[in-house]
Amino acid sequence: MAFDSRPHKFATDHQRVSYAASHLSDIAMLWWQPNLVLEPKPSIRSDWSEFVEQLNIFFGQPDLAQACRTLLFVHLKCKITSM
């Protein structure tokens, strides 16, 4: 939402990653902190897709229940349509 409302402020992946990372807390922040001190700088610091992918790998879907409902709906809809 912040990216859409202020696209000029988040024009690069690095800006997006920095903004999102600044809102991490608890275990997610502990996961992220090594990326701030590693040299050379890891690609994840300037690659939005990689950042999101790694978050999903380590922390899963933000709303797993909704993701399951959506997946179930899609599969049920496909079976009903193909009958």
FENRA-V737015 format. One record per backbone hydrogen bond with DSSP energy under -0.5 kcal/mol. NH is the residue of the N-H (numbers start at 1). CO is the residue of the C=O. Records with the same first field share a line. If there is no record, write none. Layout:
BEGIN
NH->CO ; CO
END
This chain:
BEGIN
5->1
6->2
7->4
9->6
10->6
11->8
16->12
17->13
18->14
19->15
20->16
21->17
22->18
23->20
24->21
28->25
29->25
30->26
31->27
32->28
33->29
34->30
35->32
36->32 ; 33
37->33 ; 34
38->34
45->42
46->43
47->44
51->47
52->48
53->49
54->50
55->51
56->52
57->53
58->54
59->55
60->56
64->61
67->63
68->64
69->65
70->66
71->67
72->68
73->69
74->70
75->71
76->72
77->73
78->74
79->75
80->76
81->77
82->78
83->79 ; 80
END
